[in-house]
Amino acid sequence: MEYLILPIIQHISNGMPELMVVDEDYGQLEVVDDDGKLMYELTYPAVLVDLEQVDWSEIQGGGQFGEARIKARLLIDCYEDTHVGSGTEMFIQQREEMRARMHQLLQGFHPSGSAGSGLVRIESKFYTFDHGIKVYQETYTCRVSEVITRQTTPPSSPVRIALETSIERP
């Protein structure tokens, strides 16, 4: 099901060229302070995409329908002082505009082409991570299908291994 991630990453990257990083989420944010982990350094703003799970139901003929849960996290470093009167309050609005643009790109997008449904947002979370990183997390679902084609021909002849032993005498 990882095939869903690449089209989403490409779609976000094309639609939001100001992003420094668009990648699959494999824990890059959570290890930002762990010097022992061999990962590239995140630069911001960034979007990390994760396929969280797929809930499957049976259908006939060796195939299944599923509902995939996909999480997209927009990460923005917030170094600006945005208190009232600072003259930089507009950074709050700029972050919201970026979040809204990511959602606009993803809502209805078909990551598996005509084989599945478009993304539908089901949850939003917003929180601050270490070092002043704001996280705008959107979770989407989409319908997917997977068909297993049964092997109709028997496997080719079995592999035969012959061992020859020779012992050299001195």
C-alpha positions as a Python dict, from the first residue, in 0.01 Angstrom:
ca = {
    (1, 'M'): (0, 0, 0),
    (2, 'E'): (304, 225, 12),
    (3, 'Y'): (226, 302, -352),
    (4, 'L'): (-21, 562, -222),
    (5, 'I'): (252, 776, -66),
    (6, 'L'): (456, 867, -375),
    (7, 'P'): (171, 1032, -572),
    (8, 'I'): (74, 1232, -262),
    (9, 'I'): (432, 1348, -207),
    (10, 'Q'): (467, 1448, -572),
    (11, 'H'): (129, 1628, -568),
    (12, 'I'): (219, 1831, -258),
    (13, 'S'): (567, 1910, -390),
    (14, 'N'): (428, 2037, -722),
    (15, 'G'): (155, 2240, -553),
    (16, 'M'): (370, 2392, -276),
    (17, 'P'): (712, 2474, -424),
    (18, 'E'): (808, 2679, -116),
    (19, 'L'): (846, 2359, 89),
    (20, 'M'): (1205, 2263, 165),
    (21, 'V'): (1125, 1893, 224),
    (22, 'V'): (836, 1670, 115),
    (23, 'D'): (893, 1308, 213),
    (24, 'E'): (740, 998, 361),
    (25, 'D'): (723, 1012, 738),
    (26, 'Y'): (955, 761, 903),
    (27, 'G'): (1013, 945, 1227),
    (28, 'Q'): (1238, 1230, 1113),
    (29, 'L'): (1072, 1485, 1342),
    (30, 'E'): (1077, 1261, 1649),
    (31, 'V'): (1455, 1208, 1630),
    (32, 'V'): (1547, 1572, 1566),
    (33, 'D'): (1756, 1575, 1888),
    (34, 'D'): (1894, 1221, 1861),
    (35, 'D'): (2251, 1253, 1737),
    (36, 'G'): (2287, 875, 1725),
    (37, 'K'): (2030, 837, 1445),
    (38, 'L'): (2156, 848, 1089),
    (39, 'M'): (1893, 1064, 921),
    (40, 'Y'): (1914, 1377, 714),
    (41, 'E'): (1846, 1704, 891),
    (42, 'L'): (1497, 1840, 841),
    (43, 'T'): (1468, 2187, 694),
    (44, 'Y'): (1147, 2384, 721),
    (45, 'P'): (882, 2424, 605),
    (46, 'A'): (834, 2053, 541),
    (47, 'V'): (556, 1802, 486),
    (48, 'L'): (585, 1440, 599),
    (49, 'V'): (331, 1185, 472),
    (50, 'D'): (249, 854, 640),
    (51, 'L'): (17, 567, 553),
    (52, 'E'): (-102, 480, 903),
    (53, 'Q'): (-320, 177, 834),
    (54, 'V'): (-567, 11, 600),
    (55, 'D'): (-885, -155, 728),
    (56, 'W'): (-981, -438, 492),
    (57, 'S'): (-1309, -611, 410),
    (58, 'E'): (-1354, -926, 203),
    (59, 'I'): (-1481, -932, -154),
    (60, 'Q'): (-1508, -1215, -404),
    (61, 'G'): (-1242, -1335, -642),
    (62, 'G'): (-936, -1294, -427),
    (63, 'G'): (-964, -918, -392),
    (64, 'Q'): (-1039, -682, -108),
    (65, 'F'): (-1159, -328, -55),
    (66, 'G'): (-992, -122, 212),
    (67, 'E'): (-1009, 216, 375),
    (68, 'A'): (-664, 371, 403),
    (69, 'R'): (-573, 630, 669),
    (70, 'I'): (-312, 877, 548),
    (71, 'K'): (-153, 1141, 768),
    (72, 'A'): (11, 1457, 633),
    (73, 'R'): (208, 1675, 875),
    (74, 'L'): (303, 2029, 778),
    (75, 'L'): (603, 2136, 988),
    (76, 'I'): (693, 2503, 1025),
    (77, 'D'): (963, 2650, 1246),
    (78, 'C'): (831, 2947, 1442),
    (79, 'Y'): (1111, 3183, 1535),
    (80, 'E'): (905, 3499, 1491),
    (81, 'D'): (775, 3688, 1790),
    (82, 'T'): (404, 3715, 1703),
    (83, 'H'): (266, 3890, 2012),
    (84, 'V'): (27, 4180, 1957),
    (85, 'G'): (218, 4494, 1867),
    (86, 'S'): (529, 4310, 1746),
    (87, 'G'): (459, 4397, 1385),
    (88, 'T'): (503, 4031, 1288),
    (89, 'E'): (155, 3902, 1368),
    (90, 'M'): (106, 3828, 997),
    (91, 'F'): (323, 3514, 1035),
    (92, 'I'): (29, 3348, 1212),
    (93, 'Q'): (-189, 3413, 906),
    (94, 'Q'): (84, 3296, 668),
    (95, 'R'): (111, 2962, 850),
    (96, 'E'): (-267, 2918, 832),
    (97, 'E'): (-266, 2996, 460),
    (98, 'M'): (1, 2730, 405),
    (99, 'R'): (-201, 2474, 604),
    (100, 'A'): (-516, 2559, 408),
    (101, 'R'): (-328, 2523, 77),
    (102, 'M'): (-202, 2177, 175),
    (103, 'H'): (-557, 2072, 262),
    (104, 'Q'): (-691, 2216, -63),
    (105, 'L'): (-435, 2009, -256),
    (106, 'L'): (-515, 1687, -71),
    (107, 'Q'): (-895, 1700, -31),
    (108, 'G'): (-1039, 1496, -318),
    (109, 'F'): (-698, 1397, -461),
    (110, 'H'): (-694, 1038, -598),
    (111, 'P'): (-356, 887, -497),
    (112, 'S'): (-431, 554, -666),
    (113, 'G'): (-577, 699, -984),
    (114, 'S'): (-912, 559, -1091),
    (115, 'A'): (-862, 245, -877),
    (116, 'G'): (-970, 417, -555),
    (117, 'S'): (-1155, 715, -415),
    (118, 'G'): (-1034, 1065, -344),
    (119, 'L'): (-890, 1169, -9),
    (120, 'V'): (-1141, 1289, 251),
    (121, 'R'): (-1021, 1467, 564),
    (122, 'I'): (-1141, 1307, 887),
    (123, 'E'): (-924, 1473, 1151),
    (124, 'S'): (-707, 1778, 1216),
    (125, 'K'): (-457, 1823, 1500),
    (126, 'F'): (-234, 2118, 1575),
    (127, 'Y'): (49, 2116, 1825),
    (128, 'T'): (392, 2256, 1900),
    (129, 'F'): (693, 2025, 1896),
    (130, 'D'): (1041, 2083, 2041),
    (131, 'H'): (1240, 2385, 1920),
    (132, 'G'): (930, 2584, 1829),
    (133, 'I'): (819, 2357, 1546),
    (134, 'K'): (446, 2398, 1476),
    (135, 'V'): (281, 2082, 1347),
    (136, 'Y'): (-36, 2102, 1139),
    (137, 'Q'): (-153, 1742, 1106),
    (138, 'E'): (-433, 1640, 871),
    (139, 'T'): (-562, 1283, 850),
    (140, 'Y'): (-745, 1160, 540),
    (141, 'T'): (-909, 839, 429),
    (142, 'C'): (-959, 692, 85),
    (143, 'R'): (-1095, 367, -53),
    (144, 'V'): (-846, 128, -211),
    (145, 'S'): (-862, -219, -357),
    (146, 'E'): (-613, -497, -392),
    (147, 'V'): (-658, -807, -604),
    (148, 'I'): (-445, -1116, -568),
    (149, 'T'): (-407, -1302, -895),
    (150, 'R'): (-394, -1672, -840),
    (151, 'Q'): (-117, -1867, -1009),
    (152, 'T'): (-289, -2079, -1274),
    (153, 'T'): (12, -2271, -1398),
    (154, 'P'): (210, -2505, -1180),
    (155, 'P'): (555, -2385, -1082),
    (156, 'S'): (840, -2487, -1308),
    (157, 'S'): (1023, -2808, -1229),
    (158, 'P'): (1176, -2819, -884),
    (159, 'V'): (1535, -2715, -838),
    (160, 'R'): (1771, -3007, -796),
    (161, 'I'): (2103, -2972, -628),
    (162, 'A'): (2379, -3228, -662),
    (163, 'L'): (2665, -3227, -417),
    (164, 'E'): (2994, -3383, -500),
    (165, 'T'): (3231, -3455, -223),
    (166, 'S'): (3594, -3513, -279),
    (167, 'I'): (3844, -3547, -8),
    (168, 'E'): (4203, -3501, -99),
    (169, 'R'): (4446, -3724, 78),
    (170, 'P'): (4795, -3602, 159),
}
